Amino acid sequence: MFRPNRREFLKSVSAASLLPLEQTRAELTLHHGNIITVDDRQPKAEAVAIAGGRLFAVGSNDGVLNLATAATRKIDLEGKTVVPGFIDAHTHLGYSGLRHLTRLDCDLRSIEAIKGAIRAYAQETPVGDWVTGFKYDDTKTAEGRPSHVRTSTKSRPNIPFSSSTAADIPPM
């Protein structure tokens, strides 16, 4: 029968505490990349392992790939860069919604369709107010040419019309 002395017992208990009770296996690895960690202690890494929707290992290709199983999805980044997810909270979404409420959407596929939309919108516009469109893109029309303002304003005389292009983004 094994009867450890006090010193042997304490060594065995401390060694056992170093073993994980449960080993995590990667569901996804990203390797051979340029991983920006935003951690001053390790600003860059070659690979990351993900399980349960969270990063659980960051380091070298060999270290991270050792955590993979046959069921792990492995993505070779081929030197591409990975940055942390950023939440961009500026105002394009709100501004876009506002334009849909207050302007004419000119994202249509023919000049005739755009002119028809202008005519209908102009009928609802008080005299003296502008009909303002947005998302106009002449490269998407069947005609492939710009629609001239004078053509558009014939929809309803004395109603001024203007439109921004699809790429028009307001200054911040």
Legacy VTK file of the C-alpha trace (Angstrom):
# vtk DataFile Version 3.0
C-alpha trace
ASCII
DATASET POLYDATA
POINTS 172 float
0.000 0.000 0.000
1.278 3.491 -0.944
1.736 5.738 2.077
3.149 9.112 1.011
4.809 11.333 3.528
3.592 14.907 3.951
5.991 16.327 1.333
5.039 13.699 -1.305
1.339 14.237 -0.632
1.604 18.020 -1.086
3.572 17.570 -4.322
0.925 15.270 -5.763
-1.953 17.607 -4.797
-0.201 20.661 -6.282
0.603 18.814 -9.503
-3.029 17.674 -9.831
-4.244 21.266 -9.530
-2.340 22.138 -12.699
-4.376 19.701 -14.779
-7.552 21.110 -16.306
-10.740 19.373 -15.244
-12.094 19.740 -18.759
-10.114 20.441 -21.897
-11.626 22.859 -24.411
-11.471 21.863 -28.061
-11.639 24.414 -30.824
-14.763 24.630 -32.961
-12.961 27.040 -35.312
-9.341 27.993 -35.837
-7.980 30.869 -37.864
-4.305 30.278 -38.640
-1.410 31.589 -40.782
-2.735 35.090 -40.225
-1.783 38.492 -38.957
-3.998 38.666 -35.868
-4.194 42.110 -34.238
-4.975 41.417 -30.587
-5.158 44.933 -29.063
-3.299 43.460 -26.084
-0.082 45.274 -25.153
1.426 42.015 -23.820
0.918 40.263 -27.184
-0.023 42.798 -29.884
0.074 40.243 -32.714
-0.456 36.522 -33.133
-0.482 33.973 -35.943
-3.629 32.094 -34.951
-6.736 32.010 -32.750
-9.042 29.253 -31.546
-12.746 29.771 -30.950
-15.222 27.647 -28.972
-18.700 28.541 -27.785
-18.580 31.779 -29.778
-15.572 33.059 -27.804
-11.830 33.250 -28.337
-10.118 30.879 -25.948
-6.605 30.696 -27.378
-4.370 33.196 -29.149
-0.851 32.392 -30.217
1.311 30.531 -32.689
0.008 28.360 -35.514
1.369 25.185 -33.856
-0.016 26.041 -30.426
-3.496 26.828 -31.679
-3.731 24.008 -34.226
-2.907 21.532 -31.433
-6.278 22.449 -29.914
-8.131 21.376 -33.060
-9.870 18.058 -33.580
-11.079 16.382 -36.754
-14.395 18.198 -36.226
-12.766 21.642 -35.985
-13.312 23.999 -38.913
-9.858 25.280 -39.864
-9.427 28.435 -41.932
-6.020 29.240 -43.402
-5.902 33.033 -43.568
-2.958 32.986 -45.989
-1.425 36.036 -44.292
-4.622 38.101 -44.171
-5.205 40.401 -41.213
-7.862 39.884 -38.535
-8.910 42.763 -36.287
-11.267 42.744 -33.301
-14.940 43.344 -34.070
-15.823 46.995 -33.831
-19.312 48.379 -33.356
-19.676 51.362 -35.656
-22.313 53.603 -34.142
-22.278 56.545 -36.512
-25.355 57.839 -38.294
-25.653 56.281 -41.765
-28.477 54.014 -40.630
-30.504 56.819 -39.064
-29.858 59.187 -41.959
-30.889 56.532 -44.476
-34.165 55.938 -42.631
-34.845 59.670 -42.534
-34.258 59.968 -46.298
-36.736 57.158 -46.940
-39.343 59.109 -44.981
-38.718 62.549 -46.482
-37.427 62.013 -50.030
-38.189 60.149 -53.224
-36.266 56.882 -53.663
-34.912 57.022 -57.239
-33.343 53.545 -57.168
-35.367 52.441 -60.194
-34.366 50.629 -63.381
-35.559 53.007 -66.112
-35.800 56.735 -66.672
-39.532 56.338 -67.379
-39.997 54.631 -64.000
-38.092 57.465 -62.305
-40.182 60.085 -64.123
-43.368 58.254 -63.074
-42.228 58.198 -59.462
-41.414 61.931 -59.633
-44.873 62.672 -61.076
-46.596 60.720 -58.291
-44.435 62.292 -55.574
-44.937 65.789 -57.044
-48.721 65.398 -56.808
-48.306 65.020 -53.023
-45.820 67.901 -52.719
-47.144 71.359 -51.794
-46.547 74.057 -54.407
-43.338 75.895 -53.585
-41.682 72.855 -51.978
-38.940 70.874 -53.641
-39.232 67.280 -54.771
-35.986 65.807 -53.504
-34.840 62.388 -54.616
-32.002 60.166 -53.507
-30.197 56.990 -54.633
-30.302 58.031 -58.300
-27.813 55.943 -60.296
-27.872 56.282 -64.076
-25.616 53.229 -64.416
-28.530 51.075 -63.192
-31.116 52.360 -65.677
-31.900 50.406 -68.835
-31.059 53.500 -70.866
-27.634 53.839 -69.233
-27.707 57.614 -69.499
-28.425 60.480 -67.117
-31.969 61.745 -66.790
-31.955 65.494 -67.335
-33.550 67.789 -64.760
-35.700 69.493 -67.372
-37.132 66.101 -68.358
-37.937 65.338 -64.725
-39.532 68.677 -63.912
-41.964 68.344 -66.837
-43.768 65.942 -64.508
-45.289 68.932 -62.779
-44.364 72.476 -63.787
-43.163 74.890 -61.108
-42.006 72.112 -58.762
-38.232 72.217 -58.377
-36.524 68.807 -58.360
-33.114 67.676 -57.172
-31.614 64.288 -56.518
-28.464 62.897 -54.975
-26.606 59.916 -56.352
-26.529 56.501 -54.752
-23.038 57.229 -53.415
-23.969 60.588 -51.865
-23.256 60.437 -48.132
-23.722 63.523 -45.960
-20.724 65.011 -44.181
-20.312 63.962 -40.564
LINES 1 173
172 0 1 2 3 4 5 6 7 8 9 10 11 12 13 14 15 16 17 18 19 20 21 22 23 24 25 26 27 28 29 30 31 32 33 34 35 36 37 38 39 40 41 42 43 44 45 46 47 48 49 50 51 52 53 54 55 56 57 58 59 60 61 62 63 64 65 66 67 68 69 70 71 72 73 74 75 76 77 78 79 80 81 82 83 84 85 86 87 88 89 90 91 92 93 94 95 96 97 98 99 100 101 102 103 104 105 106 107 108 109 110 111 112 113 114 115 116 117 118 119 120 121 122 123 124 125 126 127 128 129 130 131 132 133 134 135 136 137 138 139 140 141 142 143 144 145 146 147 148 149 150 151 152 153 154 155 156 157 158 159 160 161 162 163 164 165 166 167 168 169 170 171
